[in-house]
Amino acid sequence: MGIYRVPLVWQMYGHMDVEAKSLHEAIEYALGPECPLPEGSYVDDSIMVDLIAMECHDEAHSKEFQAYLKKNGGE
């Protein structure tokens, strides 16, 4: 038995109140790097393996990972 580091990604949703001159300006601020992430809720069933990170950063398990993808239909 071994220890495996599995990179995961998931989605969150939340709301943010932004003081701005227009909706466009509010959206630009909300999506920008100076805006902190809001408190959020997990989007059900959104967790998945980060395939790019898995392929790029885990060369030691590359063949095992490719076999897993083939067996599970590329998920």
C-alpha positions in Angstrom: 0.0 0.0 0.0 1.3 3.5 -0.9 0.5 7.1 -0.4 -0.7 9.0 -3.5 -1.1 12.7 -3.9 -4.2 13.2 -6.1 -4.7 16.8 -7.4 -8.3 17.8 -7.2 -10.5 20.7 -8.5 -14.0 21.6 -7.5 -16.4 24.5 -8.0 -17.8 27.0 -5.5 -20.4 29.6 -5.8 -21.1 32.7 -3.9 -22.2 36.4 -4.0 -20.4 39.6 -3.6 -21.7 43.1 -3.0 -19.6 45.6 -5.0 -19.8 49.3 -4.9 -19.3 50.6 -8.4 -20.5 53.1 -11.0 -21.8 50.4 -13.3 -22.5 46.7 -13.5 -19.6 46.4 -15.9 -17.2 48.0 -13.4 -18.6 45.8 -10.6 -18.0 42.7 -12.6 -14.5 43.8 -13.6 -13.6 44.4 -10.0 -15.2 41.1 -8.8 -13.2 39.1 -11.4 -9.9 41.0 -10.8 -6.9 40.1 -8.7 -7.5 42.8 -6.1 -10.9 41.4 -5.1 -10.8 38.8 -2.3 -12.8 35.6 -2.9 -16.2 35.6 -1.3 -17.5 33.0 1.2 -19.1 30.3 -0.9 -20.8 27.0 -1.1 -19.6 23.8 -2.7 -21.3 22.9 -6.0 -22.6 19.4 -5.6 -20.8 16.7 -7.5 -18.2 19.1 -9.0 -15.1 17.5 -7.5 -12.8 15.9 -10.1 -9.2 14.9 -10.7 -7.1 17.8 -12.2 -6.1 15.8 -15.2 -3.5 18.3 -16.4 -1.7 18.5 -13.1 -1.9 14.7 -12.8 -0.3 14.1 -16.2 2.3 16.9 -15.9 3.5 16.5 -12.3 3.3 12.8 -11.5 5.6 11.1 -13.9 6.2 8.3 -11.4 2.6 7.1 -11.8 2.0 8.1 -15.4 1.4 4.6 -16.7 -0.9 3.7 -13.8 -2.9 6.9 -14.4 -3.2 6.3 -18.1 -4.5 2.8 -17.4 -7.1 4.2 -14.9 -8.3 6.7 -17.5 -8.6 4.0 -20.1 -10.6 1.7 -17.7 -12.9 4.6 -16.6 -13.6 6.1 -20.0 -11.3 9.1 -19.7 -13.0 10.5 -16.6 
